[in-house]
Amino acid sequence: MTDQKIYINAFISACISIFIPLFVWGNIIAFLPWLANELNLLDSSLGFLFMTFALMQIIVSQISGRIIIPKLGSKKNASTRNVSFCYMPICIWISL
């Protein structure tokens, strides 16, 4: 396999892997005012939720970058992440 083919395959894989989280995040941001209004959330509690999300994002990215990816490899990690992200919005929607 040539270097060009490997680069193209890696680029396509990265594009597919990043689409699902960005799509879910875009939908959350688009419906956030409606959701906050439906749940009667105060601005301070909404800020606390954003802070909690940011802290968890930092912690998870550090753990995955330093522990999980070196042990499993990026290909297995990306497929596992995609499967878990596909079912997360459905589970959240059912729990509401």
HELIX and SHEET records of a PDB file:
HELIX    1   1 ASP A    3  ALA A   30  1                                  28    
HELIX    2   2 LEU A   32  GLU A   38  1                                   7    
HELIX    3   3 ASP A   43  ILE A   63  1                                  21    
HELIX    4   4 SER A   64  ILE A   68  3                                   5    
HELIX    5   5 ILE A   69  LEU A   72  1                                   4    
HELIX    6   6 SER A   74  SER A   95  1                                  22    
END                                                                             
